[in-house]
Amino acid sequence: MSNTNTPSPPPLPPVTGPAHTGPGSPQDVPPLPGSSPLDPATLPKPIRDELEAPDPVAIDTSSDELKDGLNRCPKCGSTDIRQKPGGDLLICLYCRNQWHGARVEEEFGLGEGLDTLEGTIIASGARDIAADAASLMTFKCTGCGAEVTINTENAMTARCHWCRHVFGVNEQVANGAVPDALLPFHIKKEDAVARIRQFVGKRRLFALKAFKEQFTPENVVGVYLPYMIVDGKASADVAGHGEIETRRYTRGSGNDKKTYYDADVYQVQRHVDFTVDDLPLESSTERGNLDTRVNTNNIINTILPFDTKNAVKWNASYLSGFTSEKRDQDVERLRPRLEDQLLSIARAQVEHSVDRYDRGVRWEQERLDVHGTRWVSMYLPVWLYSYHQPGRNGGLLHYIAVNGRTGETMGSVPVQQWKLLTAALTVGTFLEGIALWIVGNST
């Protein structure tokens, strides 16, 4: 027969005194929602700064009037709308009415307040991408009742196959496909083709034979590339050593002659406060990969800048006839790249103040403080021509890019290595002959 008189556990000690406070100790009352049971002053500075930093502020750039996917002409109600080639206007293909999309800077005041930026401000189209967000968007056509599906991986517009209504993805879904704004194409396709043909024509002499045979600039594609456009307020401190030359002299003779110099060495410190306006950062992992062994993505950076001040509020009708790549990087993943660029800007800002150090300045310590940032997701227009050069490890992907606004063109053309080597040896021999002739005549 079991004993049912189980001894009771000893009582808990009273919750008083410093031994019963802190993480893991019993408490009489749970902390209020949103409050911390820890005193931030007792935490390490990096953790304290993160806890006390203000939460990101969002700017809502969504278009409630376009969430049903239909962008209607304000005059006749048609949905067959496209961008007018060569400008920022939208045009109704039914009644030929034209109108201009709202400029995003004027609509949301994004060109103001750089000097007063604090914390992190994120426009709604630049919010973090949800890992489980679907790429397929389905709309119910109000004209005939049919369902129209758009795969945002490769398209942003579609036409109803029954009543011909045109649908566009204008709702800011969480998969990163819909930005806050876009900069419409100004350069037409035929102009881009001519610029690419001219660019390659100047380099045909050394171009790979297979490339010249397969070169078809008419295959150029107009694509909207995803960028984060960042405004920022920051300050930086740099410190190092600068040298001012005081004397230069030569010792030795003949082939053993060497030149020496004396210099005064100074400690140099500089502080700079500055703001940046519309700094572009690639927000696609693929385009941000600048590994020159597998691609020539760096070409796209050479056709900057874009006139982002003229960007218009997002409207999928601008994408008719063009492709787009959606972003896959969030603000926090791009922040290290932003800080690198801000440090580069800070160095350039102080460069004019160290001209007197004629032997140069070696910066040895750097510190950057970012006081405030504002992030806007934007599509920028680029005409792209690509060529895959076979080779080891998958070969090399060459690009020729044309800025869709200014026409600035830059690219990579695969070359015949033996032609380059022959030309280098020929030119080198020719220059060496001239040098020997000059020396001979002078003696």
C-alpha positions as CSV (number, residue, x, y, z in Angstrom):
1,M,0.0,0.0,0.0
2,S,1.5,3.3,-1.2
3,N,2.0,6.3,1.1
4,T,-0.2,9.2,-0.2
5,N,1.3,11.8,2.2
6,T,3.9,13.3,-0.1
7,P,6.0,15.9,1.6
8,S,5.5,19.4,0.3
9,P,8.4,21.2,-1.4
10,P,10.3,23.8,0.5
11,P,9.1,27.3,0.1
12,L,10.8,29.6,-2.4
13,P,13.0,32.3,-0.9
14,P,11.6,35.8,-0.9
15,V,12.2,37.8,-4.1
16,T,14.2,40.6,-2.6
17,G,17.7,41.9,-2.8
18,P,20.1,42.1,-5.7
19,A,20.6,38.3,-5.8
20,H,17.1,37.8,-7.2
21,T,17.1,40.4,-9.9
22,G,18.3,40.3,-13.5
23,P,17.7,37.8,-16.3
24,G,16.2,34.5,-15.3
25,S,15.1,35.6,-11.8
26,P,11.5,35.2,-10.7
27,Q,9.5,38.4,-10.8
28,D,6.2,39.5,-9.2
29,V,4.8,41.2,-12.3
30,P,5.8,40.6,-16.0
31,P,7.1,43.6,-17.9
32,L,4.7,45.7,-19.8
33,P,4.3,45.1,-23.6
34,G,7.0,47.0,-25.5
35,S,9.2,47.5,-22.4
36,S,12.5,45.8,-21.6
37,P,13.1,44.1,-18.2
38,L,16.8,45.1,-18.6
39,D,18.4,48.4,-18.0
40,P,20.0,49.4,-21.3
41,A,22.6,51.4,-19.4
42,T,24.1,48.0,-18.1
43,L,24.5,46.6,-21.6
44,P,27.5,46.8,-24.0
45,K,27.4,49.9,-26.2
46,P,26.7,48.1,-29.6
47,I,23.7,46.3,-28.1
48,R,22.5,49.4,-26.3
49,D,22.7,51.5,-29.5
50,E,20.7,48.9,-31.3
51,L,18.0,48.7,-28.6
52,E,17.7,52.5,-28.4
53,A,17.7,53.2,-32.1
54,P,14.4,54.5,-33.4
55,D,12.3,52.1,-35.4
56,P,12.4,52.6,-39.2
57,V,9.8,55.0,-40.5
58,A,7.8,54.0,-43.6
59,I,6.6,56.3,-46.4
60,D,3.5,54.9,-48.1
61,T,4.0,55.2,-51.9
62,S,1.3,52.7,-52.9
63,S,-1.4,53.5,-55.4
64,D,-4.8,52.6,-54.0
65,E,-6.5,53.6,-57.3
66,L,-4.5,50.9,-59.2
67,K,-4.7,48.0,-56.8
68,D,-7.3,46.2,-59.0
69,G,-4.6,46.0,-61.7
70,L,-6.4,48.3,-64.2
71,N,-4.9,51.6,-65.2
72,R,-7.7,53.4,-66.9
73,C,-7.4,56.4,-69.3
74,P,-8.8,59.4,-67.4
75,K,-10.6,60.5,-70.6
76,C,-12.2,57.3,-72.1
77,G,-11.6,54.6,-69.5
78,S,-9.6,52.3,-71.8
79,T,-6.9,50.1,-70.2
80,D,-4.8,49.9,-73.4
81,I,-2.1,52.3,-72.2
82,R,1.6,52.6,-72.9
83,Q,4.5,55.0,-72.5
84,K,4.8,57.4,-75.4
85,P,8.2,56.6,-77.0
86,G,11.0,59.1,-76.1
87,G,9.2,60.8,-73.2
88,D,7.7,60.4,-69.8
89,L,4.1,60.6,-71.0
90,L,1.5,57.8,-70.9
91,I,-0.7,57.5,-74.0
92,C,-4.0,55.8,-74.4
93,L,-3.9,53.7,-77.6
94,Y,-7.7,54.0,-78.0
95,C,-8.4,57.7,-77.8
96,R,-4.8,59.0,-78.0
97,N,-5.1,61.0,-74.8
98,Q,-1.7,61.7,-73.1
99,W,-0.8,62.5,-69.5
100,H,2.2,62.6,-67.3
101,G,2.8,60.3,-64.3
102,A,3.3,62.0,-60.9
103,R,6.9,62.7,-60.1
104,V,7.8,60.7,-57.0
105,E,9.9,63.5,-55.4
106,E,7.1,66.0,-55.7
107,E,4.4,63.5,-54.6
108,F,6.2,62.4,-51.4
109,G,8.7,65.2,-50.7
110,L,11.7,63.0,-51.2
111,G,13.9,65.8,-52.4
112,E,13.6,67.7,-49.1
113,G,14.9,67.4,-45.6
114,L,18.4,66.0,-46.2
115,D,19.9,68.1,-43.4
116,T,17.4,66.9,-40.9
117,L,17.4,63.1,-41.6
118,E,17.5,60.9,-38.5
119,G,17.2,57.2,-38.2
120,T,16.1,55.0,-41.1
121,I,13.2,56.0,-43.3
122,I,12.0,53.3,-45.7
123,A,9.5,53.8,-48.5
124,S,6.8,51.1,-48.7
125,G,8.2,49.6,-51.9
126,A,11.6,49.2,-50.3
127,R,10.4,47.2,-47.3
128,D,11.9,43.8,-46.5
129,I,11.0,41.0,-48.9
130,A,8.9,38.2,-47.4
131,A,10.6,34.8,-48.0
132,D,7.3,33.1,-48.6
133,A,5.8,35.7,-50.9
134,A,4.4,34.3,-54.1
135,S,5.5,35.4,-57.6
136,L,2.1,34.8,-59.2
137,M,-0.5,37.5,-59.0
138,T,-4.1,36.8,-60.0
139,F,-6.6,39.5,-61.0
140,K,-10.4,39.1,-61.7
141,C,-11.3,40.9,-64.9
142,T,-14.1,43.4,-64.2
143,G,-15.0,43.3,-67.9
144,C,-15.7,39.6,-68.4
145,G,-15.1,37.9,-65.1
146,A,-12.1,35.9,-66.3
147,E,-9.0,35.4,-64.1
148,V,-5.7,36.8,-65.4
149,T,-2.5,35.6,-63.8
150,I,0.9,37.4,-64.0
151,N,4.2,35.9,-63.1
152,T,6.2,38.7,-61.6
153,E,9.4,36.9,-62.1
154,N,9.4,37.9,-65.8
155,A,6.4,40.2,-66.5
156,M,4.5,43.0,-64.9
157,T,1.6,43.3,-67.4
158,A,-0.8,40.9,-69.1
159,R,-3.8,41.1,-71.4
160,C,-7.1,39.4,-70.7
161,H,-7.5,36.7,-73.4
162,W,-11.2,37.2,-73.5
163,C,-12.0,40.9,-73.4
164,R,-8.5,42.4,-74.1
165,H,-8.3,44.4,-70.9
166,V,-4.7,45.1,-69.9
167,F,-3.7,44.4,-66.3
168,G,-0.6,45.6,-64.5
169,V,0.9,44.6,-61.1
170,N,0.6,47.9,-59.2
171,E,0.0,46.6,-55.7
172,Q,3.2,46.6,-53.7
173,V,3.4,42.9,-53.0
174,A,6.0,41.6,-50.6
175,N,8.1,39.7,-53.2
176,G,10.1,42.8,-54.2
177,A,8.7,43.0,-57.7
178,V,7.0,46.4,-57.3
179,P,9.2,49.4,-56.5
180,D,8.2,52.9,-55.3
181,A,9.1,54.6,-58.6
182,L,10.7,54.1,-62.0
183,L,12.6,56.2,-64.5
184,P,11.0,55.8,-68.0
185,F,13.0,55.1,-71.1
186,H,13.9,58.0,-73.3
187,I,16.3,56.3,-75.7
188,K,14.4,54.4,-78.4
189,K,15.4,50.9,-79.5
190,E,16.7,52.0,-82.9
191,D,18.9,54.6,-81.3
192,A,20.3,52.0,-78.8
193,V,21.0,49.6,-81.7
194,A,22.9,52.3,-83.6
195,R,25.0,53.2,-80.5
196,I,25.8,49.5,-79.9
197,R,26.8,49.0,-83.5
198,Q,29.0,52.1,-83.4
199,F,30.6,50.9,-80.2
200,V,31.5,47.5,-81.6
201,G,32.5,49.0,-84.9
202,K,35.4,50.8,-83.3
203,R,36.7,47.5,-81.8
204,R,36.1,45.1,-84.6
205,L,39.8,44.9,-85.5
206,F,40.6,42.9,-82.3
207,A,37.2,41.3,-81.8
208,L,36.8,37.5,-81.6
209,K,35.8,36.0,-85.0
210,A,32.8,34.1,-83.6
211,F,31.6,37.3,-81.9
212,K,31.7,39.3,-85.2
213,E,29.9,36.5,-87.0
214,Q,27.1,36.3,-84.4
215,F,26.9,40.0,-83.6
216,T,23.2,41.1,-84.0
217,P,22.6,44.4,-82.1
218,E,18.9,44.2,-83.0
219,N,18.6,41.6,-80.2
220,V,19.2,44.3,-77.6
221,V,16.6,44.2,-74.8
222,G,15.2,47.1,-72.8
223,V,15.2,46.1,-69.1
224,Y,14.4,47.9,-65.9
225,L,17.0,47.1,-63.4
226,P,16.3,47.3,-59.6
227,Y,18.1,49.9,-57.5
228,M,17.8,51.4,-54.0
229,I,18.1,55.2,-54.2
230,V,19.4,56.5,-50.9
231,D,19.5,59.9,-49.3
232,G,21.8,60.2,-46.3
233,K,23.2,62.5,-43.6
234,A,26.6,61.5,-42.2
235,S,29.8,62.6,-40.7
236,A,33.3,61.1,-40.9
237,D,36.6,61.5,-39.1
238,V,39.9,60.4,-40.8
239,A,43.4,60.5,-39.4
240,G,46.8,59.6,-40.7
241,H,50.2,61.0,-41.6
242,G,51.1,63.5,-44.3
243,E,54.5,64.4,-45.7
244,I,55.9,67.7,-47.1
245,E,59.1,67.3,-49.1
246,T,62.0,69.6,-47.9
247,R,64.9,68.4,-50.0
248,R,65.7,66.1,-53.0
249,Y,69.2,64.9,-53.9
250,T,71.0,62.2,-55.8
251,R,73.8,59.9,-54.7
252,G,76.0,57.5,-56.6
253,S,76.9,57.5,-60.3
254,G,76.2,55.6,-63.5
255,N,73.8,52.7,-63.1
256,D,74.1,53.0,-59.3
257,K,72.6,56.5,-59.1
258,K,69.7,56.8,-56.7
259,T,67.5,59.7,-55.8
260,Y,66.6,60.5,-52.2
261,Y,64.3,63.0,-50.5
262,D,63.8,64.4,-47.0
263,A,60.4,65.3,-45.8
264,D,58.7,66.6,-42.7
265,V,56.0,64.2,-41.4
266,Y,52.8,65.5,-39.8
267,Q,49.8,64.0,-38.1
268,V,46.7,64.9,-40.1
269,Q,43.1,64.7,-38.9
270,R,40.0,65.8,-40.7
271,H,36.3,65.9,-39.8
272,V,33.6,66.4,-42.4
273,D,29.8,66.6,-42.2
274,F,27.9,65.9,-45.5
275,T,24.7,64.8,-47.1
276,V,24.1,62.5,-50.1
277,D,21.2,62.9,-52.5
278,D,20.0,60.0,-54.7
279,L,22.9,57.6,-54.3
280,P,22.1,54.5,-56.4
281,L,22.8,50.9,-55.1
282,E,22.1,47.8,-57.0
283,S,19.5,45.8,-55.2
284,S,19.9,42.6,-57.3
285,T,22.3,40.0,-56.1
286,E,23.0,38.9,-59.6
287,R,23.8,42.4,-60.9
288,G,25.7,43.2,-57.8
289,N,28.1,40.3,-58.4
290,L,31.1,42.0,-60.0
291,D,33.2,38.9,-60.4
292,T,35.0,39.7,-63.7
293,R,35.9,36.0,-64.2
294,V,32.3,35.1,-65.0
295,N,30.6,38.4,-66.2
296,T,31.1,42.0,-67.0
297,N,28.3,43.4,-64.7
298,N,30.7,46.3,-63.8
299,I,29.9,47.7,-67.3
300,I,26.5,48.8,-65.9
301,N,28.1,51.1,-63.3
302,T,30.1,52.9,-66.1
303,I,26.9,54.3,-67.7
304,L,25.8,56.1,-64.5
305,P,24.4,58.6,-63.6
306,F,20.7,58.6,-64.1
307,D,18.5,61.7,-63.7
308,T,16.6,60.1,-60.8
309,K,15.0,63.5,-60.0
310,N,12.6,62.8,-62.9
311,A,11.5,59.4,-61.7
312,V,7.7,58.9,-61.7
313,K,5.4,57.1,-59.2
314,W,5.2,53.4,-60.0
315,N,2.8,52.5,-62.8
316,A,3.0,49.1,-64.5
317,S,1.9,50.7,-67.8
318,Y,5.4,52.1,-68.3
319,L,6.7,48.5,-68.5
320,S,4.7,47.5,-71.6
321,G,7.2,46.3,-74.2
322,F,10.1,46.0,-71.6
323,T,11.3,43.4,-69.2
324,S,12.3,43.9,-65.6
325,E,14.4,42.2,-62.9
326,K,13.0,42.3,-59.3
327,R,15.2,43.1,-56.4
328,D,16.2,40.4,-53.9
329,Q,18.2,42.5,-51.4
330,D,16.8,44.3,-48.4
331,V,18.0,47.5,-46.7
332,E,20.1,45.8,-44.1
333,R,22.0,43.7,-46.6
334,L,22.8,46.9,-48.6
335,R,23.9,48.9,-45.6
336,P,27.6,47.8,-45.6
337,R,27.9,48.8,-49.3
338,L,26.3,52.1,-48.5
339,E,28.8,52.7,-45.7
340,D,31.7,51.9,-48.0
341,Q,30.5,54.5,-50.5
342,L,29.9,57.1,-47.8
343,L,33.5,56.6,-46.6
344,S,34.7,57.1,-50.2
345,I,32.7,60.3,-50.5
346,A,34.1,61.5,-47.2
347,R,37.7,60.9,-48.4
348,A,36.9,62.9,-51.5
349,Q,35.4,65.7,-49.5
350,V,38.6,66.2,-47.4
351,E,41.0,65.7,-50.4
352,H,41.2,69.4,-51.3
353,S,42.2,70.3,-47.7
354,V,45.4,68.3,-47.8
355,D,47.0,69.7,-51.0
356,R,49.9,71.2,-49.1
357,Y,51.2,67.7,-48.3
358,D,53.0,67.2,-51.6
359,R,54.2,63.7,-50.7
360,G,50.6,62.7,-50.0
361,V,48.6,61.6,-47.0
362,R,48.3,58.0,-45.7
363,W,45.0,57.6,-44.0
364,E,45.3,55.1,-41.2
365,Q,42.1,55.5,-39.2
366,E,38.6,56.2,-40.4
367,R,35.3,56.5,-38.6
368,L,31.9,57.0,-40.1
369,D,28.7,58.1,-38.3
370,V,25.5,57.7,-40.3
371,H,22.9,60.0,-38.7
372,G,20.0,59.3,-41.0
373,T,19.0,57.6,-44.2
374,R,16.0,57.4,-46.6
375,W,15.6,54.4,-48.9
376,V,13.5,54.3,-52.1
377,S,13.2,51.4,-54.4
378,M,13.4,52.3,-58.1
379,Y,13.6,50.8,-61.5
380,L,16.2,52.4,-63.9
381,P,16.2,51.9,-67.7
382,V,19.0,50.1,-69.5
383,W,19.3,48.7,-73.0
384,L,21.4,45.4,-72.7
385,Y,23.1,43.4,-75.4
386,S,24.8,40.2,-74.2
387,Y,27.2,37.7,-75.6
388,H,28.4,34.4,-74.0
389,Q,32.0,33.6,-74.7
390,P,32.7,29.9,-74.2
391,G,35.6,28.9,-72.0
392,R,36.7,27.3,-68.8
393,N,34.4,27.3,-65.8
394,G,31.4,28.2,-67.9
395,G,33.0,30.9,-70.0
396,L,32.4,34.7,-69.7
397,L,29.3,36.7,-70.2
398,H,29.9,40.0,-72.0
399,Y,27.5,43.0,-71.8
400,I,27.1,46.1,-73.8
401,A,24.9,48.6,-72.0
402,V,23.2,51.8,-73.0
403,N,21.8,54.2,-70.5
404,G,18.1,54.4,-71.3
405,R,18.0,58.1,-70.5
406,T,21.2,59.7,-71.7
407,G,22.5,57.2,-74.3
408,E,25.8,56.7,-72.5
409,T,27.3,53.5,-73.9
410,M,29.9,51.1,-72.6
411,G,30.6,47.4,-73.0
412,S,32.9,44.5,-73.2
413,V,33.9,42.9,-76.5
414,P,35.6,39.5,-76.5
415,V,39.0,39.9,-78.2
416,Q,41.5,37.7,-80.1
417,Q,44.5,37.5,-77.7
418,W,47.0,36.8,-80.4
419,K,46.0,39.9,-82.3
420,L,46.5,42.0,-79.1
421,L,49.9,40.4,-78.5
422,T,51.0,41.0,-82.1
423,A,49.9,44.6,-82.0
424,A,51.7,45.2,-78.7
425,L,55.0,43.7,-80.0
426,T,54.7,45.6,-83.2
427,V,54.1,48.9,-81.5
428,G,56.8,48.2,-78.9
429,T,59.4,47.4,-81.6
430,F,58.4,50.5,-83.5
431,L,58.8,52.8,-80.4
432,E,62.1,51.1,-79.5
433,G,63.4,51.8,-83.0
434,I,62.4,55.5,-82.7
435,A,64.1,55.7,-79.3
436,L,67.4,54.2,-80.7
437,W,67.3,56.6,-83.7
438,I,66.9,59.6,-81.4
439,V,69.7,58.4,-79.1
440,G,72.0,57.8,-82.1
441,N,71.4,61.2,-83.6
442,S,71.9,62.9,-80.3
443,T,75.4,61.3,-79.9
